């Protein structure tokens, strides 16, 4: 029998009634497929666990991973019990029981290997594997977590390893929308989009899918579907670009208000200084996004501005302050009051005028641009966070989305 992977997020597993709804969804598929169900912790549970760690000042450790991955153990146990009550042969498994082997980066571990033979072994006696998302085990035998949103990565990695027919990501929305419906009520559901578009949307703030899961799906040409666990409607399919009949110039507008801007001023304008700064970021596992470098008016020193995730704010500040004896900068400023706004679309590769329309629209609304970054199918700008809603709404309108 063919296998499908079904992943359910925190809002879809928040309580017994929601879990019973999942039983109904799984029972409809188990007639024709072997099923792997990947679960997150109940909504809000991981945040609660994180707050305990924050109170202790504990981060990036064996203990923090052990605490953070405990929520998924509850949901898989409950769902497997409910499935068995309906005479569905089910077994709950934690990441280490597969095993899902990862590297040693606590709270941001990357999957190295999945033993599909163990999955095949379990399917000899069971029709459904209920698997804890977000977690794995390193080669030293310690539990690791895959980073927030890591259950998406677990689902796609498992589906890729066993060459599943598809991977369905169930959420509380009916698919991927042209922008956040909470900001723009006229946002429309996209029926089909490319991996590249979804990757750009995920990396620029769309909360529907985790970036790493899209990268994995694209690498393995795995069909993804994002759909609601609350309705029976078809969702959004994430597919190879070749399957798109017509490519929209702009498919969507995304935003992220979880950014922080870092400005290092008065560093010497010499070869290698940028490498020193970003080597420090790499060594501390800090992801950097938008980067702007310019020469100061004196022609001798330079300024570098880049963005990071707000989660890395204090770590970044500490690393750069401790390294000033090497970097010799004059000032360091970090600002959390920023947002990244992006317009995305495969059609941008063959159409001009997208950037002009974006900048004119922002100017018309008196929104100042702090930084700009581009790719073939994306333009992102950094703005003051207080302008986020009006920027999203006005851009969604001007591109006729």
One Martini backbone bead per residue (centre of mass of N, CA, C, O) as a GRO file, in nm:
protein
  401
    1UNK     BB    1   0.099   0.034   0.017
    2UNK     BB    2   0.057   0.350   0.029
    3UNK     BB    3   0.201   0.657   0.157
    4UNK     BB    4   0.112   0.899   0.405
    5UNK     BB    5   0.156   1.232   0.533
    6UNK     BB    6   0.038   1.379   0.849
    7UNK     BB    7   0.018   1.713   0.969
    8UNK     BB    8  -0.034   1.855   1.303
    9UNK     BB    9  -0.094   2.128   1.467
   10UNK     BB   10  -0.160   2.290   1.761
   11UNK     BB   11  -0.465   2.369   1.691
   12UNK     BB   12  -0.539   2.059   1.602
   13UNK     BB   13  -0.452   1.946   1.923
   14UNK     BB   14  -0.644   2.127   2.122
   15UNK     BB   15  -0.769   1.864   2.239
   16UNK     BB   16  -0.989   1.605   2.228
   17UNK     BB   17  -1.179   1.700   2.000
   18UNK     BB   18  -0.952   1.751   1.795
   19UNK     BB   19  -0.845   1.459   1.799
   20UNK     BB   20  -1.109   1.328   1.698
   21UNK     BB   21  -1.096   1.465   1.422
   22UNK     BB   22  -0.837   1.319   1.332
   23UNK     BB   23  -0.950   1.037   1.333
   24UNK     BB   24  -1.142   1.087   1.094
   25UNK     BB   25  -0.922   1.156   0.886
   26UNK     BB   26  -0.753   0.896   0.912
   27UNK     BB   27  -0.979   0.679   0.858
   28UNK     BB   28  -1.017   0.767   0.554
   29UNK     BB   29  -0.709   0.682   0.468
   30UNK     BB   30  -0.658   0.380   0.584
   31UNK     BB   31  -0.800   0.220   0.350
   32UNK     BB   32  -0.548   0.311   0.123
   33UNK     BB   33  -0.328   0.360   0.358
   34UNK     BB   34  -0.048   0.435   0.495
   35UNK     BB   35   0.015   0.615   0.812
   36UNK     BB   36   0.171   0.927   0.902
   37UNK     BB   37   0.154   1.098   1.210
   38UNK     BB   38   0.232   1.437   1.276
   39UNK     BB   39   0.296   1.606   1.587
   40UNK     BB   40   0.229   1.855   1.789
   41UNK     BB   41   0.184   2.052   2.025
   42UNK     BB   42  -0.014   2.215   2.199
   43UNK     BB   43  -0.131   2.509   2.204
   44UNK     BB   44   0.120   2.689   2.393
   45UNK     BB   45   0.315   2.474   2.521
   46UNK     BB   46   0.599   2.562   2.419
   47UNK     BB   47   0.584   2.845   2.540
   48UNK     BB   48   0.567   2.750   2.831
   49UNK     BB   49   0.834   2.596   2.833
   50UNK     BB   50   1.008   2.842   2.752
   51UNK     BB   51   0.946   3.015   3.007
   52UNK     BB   52   1.101   2.835   3.201
   53UNK     BB   53   1.377   2.871   3.066
   54UNK     BB   54   1.388   3.179   3.087
   55UNK     BB   55   1.383   3.183   3.400
   56UNK     BB   56   1.665   3.017   3.406
   57UNK     BB   57   1.851   3.080   3.148
   58UNK     BB   58   1.793   2.845   2.941
   59UNK     BB   59   2.003   2.741   2.654
   60UNK     BB   60   2.125   2.538   2.430
   61UNK     BB   61   2.055   2.235   2.553
   62UNK     BB   62   1.981   1.936   2.674
   63UNK     BB   63   1.755   2.041   2.863
   64UNK     BB   64   1.593   2.219   2.663
   65UNK     BB   65   1.517   1.991   2.467
   66UNK     BB   66   1.370   1.811   2.672
   67UNK     BB   67   1.150   2.016   2.739
   68UNK     BB   68   1.042   2.107   2.449
   69UNK     BB   69   0.966   1.788   2.359
   70UNK     BB   70   0.724   1.702   2.563
   71UNK     BB   71   0.448   1.782   2.422
   72UNK     BB   72   0.436   1.552   2.198
   73UNK     BB   73   0.396   1.308   2.387
   74UNK     BB   74   0.102   1.367   2.456
   75UNK     BB   75  -0.039   1.369   2.172
   76UNK     BB   76   0.044   1.081   2.072
   77UNK     BB   77  -0.088   0.923   2.303
   78UNK     BB   78  -0.379   1.020   2.264
   79UNK     BB   79  -0.423   0.949   1.965
   80UNK     BB   80  -0.358   0.646   1.978
   81UNK     BB   81  -0.587   0.578   2.172
   82UNK     BB   82  -0.819   0.671   1.983
   83UNK     BB   83  -0.754   0.478   1.749
   84UNK     BB   84  -0.780   0.210   1.905
   85UNK     BB   85  -1.084   0.260   1.980
   86UNK     BB   86  -1.128   0.225   1.642
   87UNK     BB   87  -0.951  -0.023   1.541
   88UNK     BB   88  -0.666   0.113   1.495
   89UNK     BB   89  -0.348   0.041   1.405
   90UNK     BB   90  -0.137   0.181   1.658
   91UNK     BB   91   0.174   0.386   1.709
   92UNK     BB   92   0.376   0.553   1.933
   93UNK     BB   93   0.650   0.786   1.843
   94UNK     BB   94   0.964   0.884   1.884
   95UNK     BB   95   1.238   1.001   1.732
   96UNK     BB   96   1.440   0.776   1.853
   97UNK     BB   97   1.264   0.519   1.739
   98UNK     BB   98   1.342   0.517   1.436
   99UNK     BB   99   1.562   0.717   1.379
  100UNK     BB  100   1.630   1.071   1.417
  101UNK     BB  101   1.914   1.203   1.295
  102UNK     BB  102   2.132   1.453   1.432
  103UNK     BB  103   2.281   1.709   1.523
  104UNK     BB  104   2.421   1.935   1.792
  105UNK     BB  105   2.199   2.163   1.758
  106UNK     BB  106   2.045   2.312   1.988
  107UNK     BB  107   1.717   2.411   1.881
  108UNK     BB  108   1.868   2.362   1.559
  109UNK     BB  109   1.846   2.093   1.437
  110UNK     BB  110   1.971   1.868   1.187
  111UNK     BB  111   1.898   1.636   0.960
  112UNK     BB  112   2.080   1.335   0.860
  113UNK     BB  113   1.890   1.071   0.938
  114UNK     BB  114   1.666   0.801   0.821
  115UNK     BB  115   1.516   0.491   0.917
  116UNK     BB  116   1.311   0.318   0.703
  117UNK     BB  117   1.319   0.024   0.813
  118UNK     BB  118   1.162   0.083   1.075
  119UNK     BB  119   0.902   0.169   0.938
  120UNK     BB  120   0.852  -0.097   0.789
  121UNK     BB  121   0.838  -0.266   1.047
  122UNK     BB  122   0.587  -0.128   1.176
  123UNK     BB  123   0.397  -0.184   0.916
  124UNK     BB  124   0.357  -0.494   0.971
  125UNK     BB  125   0.154  -0.416   1.245
  126UNK     BB  126   0.076  -0.126   1.133
  127UNK     BB  127  -0.118   0.154   0.996
  128UNK     BB  128  -0.024   0.363   1.228
  129UNK     BB  129   0.195   0.637   1.280
  130UNK     BB  130   0.266   0.824   1.575
  131UNK     BB  131   0.458   1.120   1.551
  132UNK     BB  132   0.694   1.314   1.685
  133UNK     BB  133   0.766   1.621   1.646
  134UNK     BB  134   1.067   1.829   1.659
  135UNK     BB  135   1.247   1.553   1.685
  136UNK     BB  136   1.557   1.393   1.802
  137UNK     BB  137   1.892   1.239   1.765
  138UNK     BB  138   2.205   1.213   1.847
  139UNK     BB  139   2.508   1.035   1.840
  140UNK     BB  140   2.508   1.062   2.174
  141UNK     BB  141   2.184   1.029   2.267
  142UNK     BB  142   2.048   1.308   2.243
  143UNK     BB  143   1.801   1.516   2.261
  144UNK     BB  144   1.645   1.700   1.991
  145UNK     BB  145   1.569   2.009   1.831
  146UNK     BB  146   1.438   2.181   1.519
  147UNK     BB  147   1.279   2.409   1.587
  148UNK     BB  148   1.055   2.621   1.518
  149UNK     BB  149   0.843   2.429   1.315
  150UNK     BB  150   0.969   2.123   1.308
  151UNK     BB  151   0.725   1.941   1.224
  152UNK     BB  152   0.739   1.995   0.925
  153UNK     BB  153   1.020   1.870   0.888
  154UNK     BB  154   0.952   1.590   0.981
  155UNK     BB  155   0.736   1.524   0.769
  156UNK     BB  156   0.909   1.570   0.511
  157UNK     BB  157   1.143   1.380   0.582
  158UNK     BB  158   0.975   1.123   0.602
  159UNK     BB  159   0.842   1.137   0.321
  160UNK     BB  160   1.114   1.130   0.167
  161UNK     BB  161   1.237   0.863   0.280
  162UNK     BB  162   0.962   0.688   0.178
  163UNK     BB  163   0.819   0.800  -0.068
  164UNK     BB  164   0.565   0.952  -0.058
  165UNK     BB  165   0.287   1.058  -0.213
  166UNK     BB  166   0.237   1.267   0.031
  167UNK     BB  167   0.209   1.591   0.215
  168UNK     BB  168   0.003   1.688   0.484
  169UNK     BB  169  -0.072   2.021   0.610
  170UNK     BB  170  -0.233   2.089   0.904
  171UNK     BB  171  -0.449   2.360   0.989
  172UNK     BB  172  -0.649   2.668   1.053
  173UNK     BB  173  -0.625   2.687   0.743
  174UNK     BB  174  -0.707   2.648   0.384
  175UNK     BB  175  -0.417   2.779   0.320
  176UNK     BB  176  -0.260   2.985   0.096
  177UNK     BB  177  -0.225   3.330   0.099
  178UNK     BB  178  -0.169   3.645  -0.038
  179UNK     BB  179  -0.223   3.710   0.268
  180UNK     BB  180  -0.309   3.816   0.570
  181UNK     BB  181  -0.639   3.791   0.674
  182UNK     BB  182  -0.604   3.971   0.939
  183UNK     BB  183  -0.539   4.228   0.754
  184UNK     BB  184  -0.669   4.108   0.471
  185UNK     BB  185  -0.989   4.020   0.372
  186UNK     BB  186  -0.915   3.990   0.045
  187UNK     BB  187  -0.773   3.745   0.067
  188UNK     BB  188  -0.652   3.470  -0.125
  189UNK     BB  189  -0.657   3.154  -0.226
  190UNK     BB  190  -0.407   2.934  -0.325
  191UNK     BB  191  -0.400   2.648  -0.522
  192UNK     BB  192  -0.105   2.700  -0.667
  193UNK     BB  193   0.252   2.657  -0.599
  194UNK     BB  194   0.576   2.704  -0.571
  195UNK     BB  195   0.848   2.637  -0.395
  196UNK     BB  196   0.981   2.916  -0.427
  197UNK     BB  197   0.744   3.084  -0.325
  198UNK     BB  198   0.713   2.942  -0.048
  199UNK     BB  199   0.998   2.997   0.050
  200UNK     BB  200   0.976   3.305   0.047
  201UNK     BB  201   0.728   3.328   0.231
  202UNK     BB  202   0.847   3.178   0.477
  203UNK     BB  203   1.116   3.364   0.502
  204UNK     BB  204   0.913   3.645   0.520
  205UNK     BB  205   0.659   3.535   0.744
  206UNK     BB  206   0.497   3.307   0.664
  207UNK     BB  207   0.323   3.069   0.892
  208UNK     BB  208   0.251   2.797   0.742
  209UNK     BB  209   0.563   2.728   0.679
  210UNK     BB  210   0.859   2.582   0.708
  211UNK     BB  211   1.143   2.641   0.543
  212UNK     BB  212   1.285   2.358   0.559
  213UNK     BB  213   1.046   2.196   0.443
  214UNK     BB  214   1.053   2.322   0.158
  215UNK     BB  215   1.340   2.246   0.083
  216UNK     BB  216   1.297   1.940   0.106
  217UNK     BB  217   1.069   1.913  -0.100
  218UNK     BB  218   1.227   2.026  -0.341
  219UNK     BB  219   1.464   1.822  -0.336
  220UNK     BB  220   1.232   1.566  -0.352
  221UNK     BB  221   0.969   1.625  -0.506
  222UNK     BB  222   0.737   1.694  -0.294
  223UNK     BB  223   0.410   1.691  -0.232
  224UNK     BB  224   0.224   1.960  -0.104
  225UNK     BB  225  -0.039   2.021   0.149
  226UNK     BB  226  -0.240   2.295   0.250
  227UNK     BB  227  -0.476   2.250   0.522
  228UNK     BB  228  -0.770   2.199   0.690
  229UNK     BB  229  -0.902   2.036   0.987
  230UNK     BB  230  -1.212   2.177   0.971
  231UNK     BB  231  -1.225   2.099   0.668
  232UNK     BB  232  -1.295   1.951   0.324
  233UNK     BB  233  -1.103   2.127   0.174
  234UNK     BB  234  -0.900   2.212  -0.054
  235UNK     BB  235  -0.589   2.323  -0.080
  236UNK     BB  236  -0.251   2.395  -0.111
  237UNK     BB  237  -0.025   2.334  -0.367
  238UNK     BB  238   0.315   2.222  -0.364
  239UNK     BB  239   0.519   2.263  -0.656
  240UNK     BB  240   0.649   2.243  -0.941
  241UNK     BB  241   0.690   2.486  -1.171
  242UNK     BB  242   0.595   2.309  -1.425
  243UNK     BB  243   0.283   2.288  -1.304
  244UNK     BB  244   0.243   2.578  -1.394
  245UNK     BB  245   0.051   2.740  -1.616
  246UNK     BB  246   0.047   3.024  -1.456
  247UNK     BB  247   0.243   3.309  -1.380
  248UNK     BB  248   0.255   3.522  -1.141
  249UNK     BB  249   0.388   3.813  -1.076
  250UNK     BB  250   0.213   3.833  -0.804
  251UNK     BB  251   0.114   3.623  -0.529
  252UNK     BB  252   0.239   3.783  -0.267
  253UNK     BB  253   0.220   3.918   0.076
  254UNK     BB  254   0.466   3.955   0.322
  255UNK     BB  255   0.550   3.932   0.684
  256UNK     BB  256   0.783   4.055   0.951
  257UNK     BB  257   0.782   4.127   1.323
  258UNK     BB  258   1.067   3.944   1.406
  259UNK     BB  259   1.274   4.172   1.378
  260UNK     BB  260   1.623   4.292   1.369
  261UNK     BB  261   1.837   4.573   1.377
  262UNK     BB  262   2.184   4.599   1.277
  263UNK     BB  263   2.431   4.859   1.363
  264UNK     BB  264   2.761   4.916   1.236
  265UNK     BB  265   2.984   5.176   1.323
  266UNK     BB  266   3.310   5.264   1.233
  267UNK     BB  267   3.453   5.076   1.045
  268UNK     BB  268   3.695   4.954   0.869
  269UNK     BB  269   3.776   4.992   0.523
  270UNK     BB  270   3.838   4.653   0.476
  271UNK     BB  271   3.941   4.361   0.404
  272UNK     BB  272   3.741   4.122   0.606
  273UNK     BB  273   3.530   4.255   0.798
  274UNK     BB  274   3.273   4.104   0.714
  275UNK     BB  275   3.380   3.821   0.773
  276UNK     BB  276   3.411   3.861   1.077
  277UNK     BB  277   3.116   3.921   1.148
  278UNK     BB  278   2.981   3.660   1.004
  279UNK     BB  279   3.144   3.452   1.161
  280UNK     BB  280   3.019   3.513   1.436
  281UNK     BB  281   2.734   3.431   1.353
  282UNK     BB  282   2.794   3.139   1.271
  283UNK     BB  283   2.924   3.038   1.542
  284UNK     BB  284   2.622   3.124   1.683
  285UNK     BB  285   2.374   3.051   1.501
  286UNK     BB  286   2.311   3.322   1.327
  287UNK     BB  287   2.074   3.457   1.131
  288UNK     BB  288   2.106   3.634   0.825
  289UNK     BB  289   1.978   3.874   0.608
  290UNK     BB  290   1.981   4.172   0.560
  291UNK     BB  291   2.230   4.369   0.370
  292UNK     BB  292   2.419   4.678   0.447
  293UNK     BB  293   2.680   4.868   0.281
  294UNK     BB  294   2.879   5.164   0.370
  295UNK     BB  295   3.034   5.464   0.333
  296UNK     BB  296   3.165   5.703   0.490
  297UNK     BB  297   3.235   6.040   0.462
  298UNK     BB  298   3.554   5.995   0.522
  299UNK     BB  299   3.647   5.720   0.350
  300UNK     BB  300   3.744   5.505   0.589
  301UNK     BB  301   3.476   5.418   0.694
  302UNK     BB  302   3.208   5.187   0.792
  303UNK     BB  303   2.874   5.051   0.739
  304UNK     BB  304   2.662   4.795   0.897
  305UNK     BB  305   2.354   4.636   0.797
  306UNK     BB  306   2.135   4.397   0.968
  307UNK     BB  307   1.930   4.106   1.002
  308UNK     BB  308   1.736   3.944   1.262
  309UNK     BB  309   1.614   3.755   1.493
  310UNK     BB  310   1.479   3.835   1.793
  311UNK     BB  311   1.586   3.580   1.945
  312UNK     BB  312   1.901   3.696   1.879
  313UNK     BB  313   1.950   3.969   2.015
  314UNK     BB  314   2.125   3.919   2.278
  315UNK     BB  315   2.345   3.749   2.147
  316UNK     BB  316   2.441   3.955   1.939
  317UNK     BB  317   2.516   4.178   2.136
  318UNK     BB  318   2.724   4.016   2.296
  319UNK     BB  319   2.917   3.931   2.067
  320UNK     BB  320   2.986   4.222   1.964
  321UNK     BB  321   3.088   4.344   2.230
  322UNK     BB  322   3.318   4.126   2.278
  323UNK     BB  323   3.445   4.204   1.968
  324UNK     BB  324   3.561   4.506   1.963
  325UNK     BB  325   3.872   4.442   1.976
  326UNK     BB  326   3.851   4.348   1.667
  327UNK     BB  327   3.651   4.556   1.511
  328UNK     BB  328   3.649   4.863   1.596
  329UNK     BB  329   3.394   5.017   1.667
  330UNK     BB  330   3.188   5.299   1.750
  331UNK     BB  331   2.891   5.162   1.699
  332UNK     BB  332   2.588   4.998   1.850
  333UNK     BB  333   2.267   4.914   1.696
  334UNK     BB  334   1.949   4.798   1.819
  335UNK     BB  335   1.628   4.711   1.646
  336UNK     BB  336   1.280   4.603   1.694
  337UNK     BB  337   1.113   4.836   1.520
  338UNK     BB  338   1.065   4.618   1.275
  339UNK     BB  339   0.981   4.532   0.926
  340UNK     BB  340   0.916   4.283   0.677
  341UNK     BB  341   0.845   4.336   0.331
  342UNK     BB  342   0.695   4.119   0.074
  343UNK     BB  343   0.723   4.038  -0.273
  344UNK     BB  344   0.583   3.755  -0.467
  345UNK     BB  345   0.690   3.600  -0.791
  346UNK     BB  346   0.753   3.427  -1.083
  347UNK     BB  347   0.691   3.669  -1.293
  348UNK     BB  348   0.937   3.862  -1.219
  349UNK     BB  349   1.151   3.743  -1.425
  350UNK     BB  350   0.967   3.878  -1.691
  351UNK     BB  351   0.901   4.145  -1.524
  352UNK     BB  352   0.856   4.483  -1.498
  353UNK     BB  353   0.788   4.726  -1.223
  354UNK     BB  354   0.763   4.611  -0.931
  355UNK     BB  355   0.947   4.800  -0.767
  356UNK     BB  356   0.824   5.069  -0.843
  357UNK     BB  357   0.542   5.010  -0.725
  358UNK     BB  358   0.634   4.964  -0.436
  359UNK     BB  359   0.780   5.239  -0.378
  360UNK     BB  360   0.540   5.425  -0.450
  361UNK     BB  361   0.341   5.313  -0.241
  362UNK     BB  362   0.508   5.379   0.011
  363UNK     BB  363   0.541   5.683  -0.043
  364UNK     BB  364   0.235   5.752  -0.045
  365UNK     BB  365   0.240   5.639   0.277
  366UNK     BB  366   0.499   5.747   0.426
  367UNK     BB  367   0.723   5.509   0.384
  368UNK     BB  368   1.022   5.417   0.502
  369UNK     BB  369   1.329   5.287   0.382
  370UNK     BB  370   1.594   5.091   0.533
  371UNK     BB  371   1.588   4.829   0.339
  372UNK     BB  372   1.714   4.609   0.067
  373UNK     BB  373   1.600   4.301  -0.100
  374UNK     BB  374   1.678   4.047  -0.357
  375UNK     BB  375   1.532   3.842  -0.607
  376UNK     BB  376   1.389   3.695  -0.873
  377UNK     BB  377   1.098   3.659  -0.673
  378UNK     BB  378   1.193   3.911  -0.476
  379UNK     BB  379   1.090   4.187  -0.254
  380UNK     BB  380   1.251   4.356   0.019
  381UNK     BB  381   1.156   4.553   0.309
  382UNK     BB  382   1.248   4.787   0.558
  383UNK     BB  383   1.044   4.894   0.834
  384UNK     BB  384   0.840   5.033   1.034
  385UNK     BB  385   0.621   4.856   1.233
  386UNK     BB  386   0.375   5.068   1.229
  387UNK     BB  387   0.340   5.011   0.892
  388UNK     BB  388   0.250   4.721   0.824
  389UNK     BB  389  -0.055   4.722   0.749
  390UNK     BB  390  -0.050   4.941   0.524
  391UNK     BB  391   0.155   4.799   0.345
  392UNK     BB  392   0.003   4.538   0.290
  393UNK     BB  393  -0.263   4.656   0.180
  394UNK     BB  394  -0.148   4.838  -0.051
  395UNK     BB  395   0.004   4.609  -0.205
  396UNK     BB  396  -0.236   4.418  -0.249
  397UNK     BB  397  -0.388   4.626  -0.424
  398UNK     BB  398  -0.174   4.715  -0.649
  399UNK     BB  399  -0.155   4.388  -0.741
  400UNK     BB  400  -0.442   4.258  -0.754
  401UNK     BB  401  -0.508   4.029  -0.505
   0.00000   0.00000   0.00000
